[in-house]
Structures are given as C-alpha cells and as structure tokens.
Amino acid sequence: MMRVLPPPPVGTRWIRCIQNDGKEQSGDIRVDETAFKQHMCGLRSSNLRLDTWTDEKLKFMEEHGNAKGNAVWAKNVPLCYRRPKPSDAHVLREQWIRAKYERTEFIDGAPEPSSLRGYLRKKGKEDNSWNLRLFVLSAADNSLAYYIRDQDREPKSNLKITEINVTFAEERTNKENSLQITYVTKGRTRNYFVYSENGQEVVQWYMAIRKAKLDLLGYNESDVDQEKLENELTRDFIMQGFLFKRGPRGVKSGRHQDEDYCFTLTTPKRDFVMMANTENERRMWMDCLSKVISQPMTDEDKEEMKITLKAMRDSKKRNFVGLRRLSLSKNHDEDSP
C-alpha cells in the first residue's frame, strides 16, 4: 500500500539514484543520504511513488537523517572540496556520493593534492579531435602545463593557476566527464576542453586545481568566508556563447544585417549593441544579464566601481591635456614664419 510521506527530515533532497555501475535509475526519487548508504552497500532505496513505505522505513528515515549521517560521513571534508548542489554537473554529484559512502574519504580526511600528473584528452583547436596529452599541475610553481609527448622537455603550454578558471563542461562538449579551463591571453579569452573516461579522475583534477589555488591565495580554516572562497577558487558560467557586436563607429562586426535580434548593453564607458541569431537566444541573453545586473553589489563590486570611475576620470584628463597640447602646437606652427 502506498503511504504519504510526512514532511522530509532536514537535509533530504531530490536526487537521481545511481546504480553500482554508475547509471541512473529511471524516475526521480527522494532519498536521505544515509539511506543512500544502504543502496551503495547493495540494498535498494525506495521510490516515492511506487514503493510501500512501512512504519519501519519511516522510523529509519527519521532516526538516521542527514545531520547525523554527516557527522560521520562528512566529518572532514577538505576546505577546497566543492559540495555539490542539485543543479550541479552529474559527475560532481555522483563522485560526491561515491567519495562519501563508497570510498569513505571524508571520515578521516580526503587527500588534498595541490600537485598532480596524469593524462587527459584535450580537444584539438582545428579538427575537434580529442588527443591524449600529459598534464602537470604544480602549486609550488603556480603552473598548469601540458605536453604533446612524454619525452618533451618543454610544455606546449604553461598557464598560471591563479589566472585560470575551471568548470564542468558537459553542455559544451557532450562529454559527461569533461572540464573547461578558461584563461585570458593578450586581452582575449581562451579555453581548453579536456575529458577523462573516468569520472573520479576528472573530479580529482577539478579539486586539485581548487586546492592549488587555495594554497596560492593563502587561506586557512580560521579566516575563510566560504561564499567568497567559492567565488575565488572556481566560478560557473551562467551563460556563454557567441554574439555579433556593432563596431564602435556604428559599423557592424560580421555579415548579418538583420536588426531584429539586437539589444543594447549600457556601461559607464560606452553602449554595446549586440545581436543574437534568434529571438529566443536574444531573450535568454537579456534575461540572464538582467538577473546579474539586479543583484545587489558586494563590497568588492563597489570598490572595483570606484577604481573604474577613477580610471575613467584620469583618462579624460589625459585626453584633455593631449588635445590642448595639440592645439597649442598647431597654433605655434601657424604663427611660425
């Protein structure tokens, strides 16, 4: 007989149940993570709509909630470790549960490597092929490098850990265990896409980069603000893609002349006229930008705004002085014999 569940204990949430082979069962279920421990040990978790919820099961759920379970299974989660949310990448959520219950990594403290050496497949720049490359991460050298061949003495590329961002990239690559490594060079944003067949391995690289950044930033357990730390270690992109942009003198970049999908982004320095490929895409960008703009400014945002406005005022003063000198020079030339 189907029973109606009482209000869920603190900490319960909706997740997809992961079988021992890593595949998802069909249908959404609500399980307590302590009950999930039973599942990982070979016992079956219950389905909210299809299973019979006996008094014994309900009592177990009430007595073994997440708060009590976390006191054991999540006792020593490293500061650098990202605790997944329901909307996070599947591989991150799966490996969190496996690390917590299968490998019991957080009981005595999970390994926290800030250096790592291993192989990942990197997406080619031209042909979109995925080539096996040797990657070397070193917090001591503030370096993430990759090599074409094992015997190469110099890396093909060497990035500073403090200047990169890493995020999961399944939507961009159509590969579940993939990462997007973003950096800026010569004023332009560039990306590496890498993946591994092993979900545990790709999450290990993600956490190792976070740990290396943590060490380089000099944070410790006593003085850290968790929210601020999350923003400084890694950031997820709310939205990313390509837009056409009108040039600063009104000449549109690109070949399209259709104005139907344009919108204007106003900044303190200038207005940017952008164009999407479809009305739906334009609306998505506008909604996303509106949400970001509507968020209250943090103290860091206000400080950056002061610096930007000061730089703008200084730039205007320099331009004015330059124009005045040009004018004086021109007058002097006209007066000369």
C-alpha positions, 0 to 999 in steps of 0.5 A: 500500500502506498503511504504519504510521506510526512514532511522530509527530515532536514537535509533530504533532497531530490536526487537521481539514484545511481546504480553500482555501475554508475547509471541512473535509475529511471524516475526521480526519487527522494532519498536521505543520504544515509539511506543512500548508504544502504543502496551503495552497500547493495540494498535498494532505496525506495521510490516515492511513488511506487514503493510501500513505505512501512512504519519501519522505513519511516522510523529509519528515515527519521532516526538516521537523517542527514545531520547525523549521517554527516557527522560521520560521513562528512566529518572532514571534508577538505576546505577546497572540496566543492559540495555539490548542489542539485543543479550541479554537473552529474559527475560532481554529484555522483563522485560526491556520493561515491567519495562519501559512502563508497570510498569513505574519504571524508571520515578521516580526511580526503587527500588534498593534492595541490600537485598532480600528473596524469593524462587527459584528452584535450580537444584539438583547436582545428579538427575537434579531435580529442588527443591524449596529452600529459598534464602537470599541475604544480602549486609550488610553481603556480603552473598548469602545463601540458605536453604533446609527448612524454619525452618533451622537455618543454610544455606546449603550454604553461598557464598560471593557476591563479589566472585560470578558471575551471568548470564542468563542461558537459553542455559544451562538449557532450562529454559527461566527464569533461572540464573547461579551463578558461584563461585570458591571453593578450586581452582575449579569452581562451579555453581548453576542453579536456575529458577523462573516461573516468569520472573520479579522475576528472573530479580529482583534477577539478579539486586539485586545481581548487586546492592549488589555488587555495594554497596560492591565495593563502587561506586557512580554516580560521579566516575563510568566508566560504561564499567568497572562497567559492567565488575565488577558487572556481566560478560557473558560467551562467551563460556563454556563447557567441554574439555579433557586436556593432563596431564602435563607429556604428559599423557592424562586426560580421555579415548579418544585417538583420536588426531584429535580434539586437539589444543594447548593453549600457556601461559607464564607458560606452553602449554595446549593441549586440545581436543574437541569431534568434529571438529566443537566444536574444531573450535568454541573453537579456534575461540572464544579464538582467538577473546579474545586473539586479543583484545587489553589489558586494563590497568588492563590486563597489570598490572595483566601481570606484577604481573604474570611475577613477580610471575613467576620470584620469583618462579624460584628463589625459585626453584633455591635456593631449588635445590642448597640447595639440592645439597649442602646437598647431597654433605655434606652427601657424604663427611660425614664419 
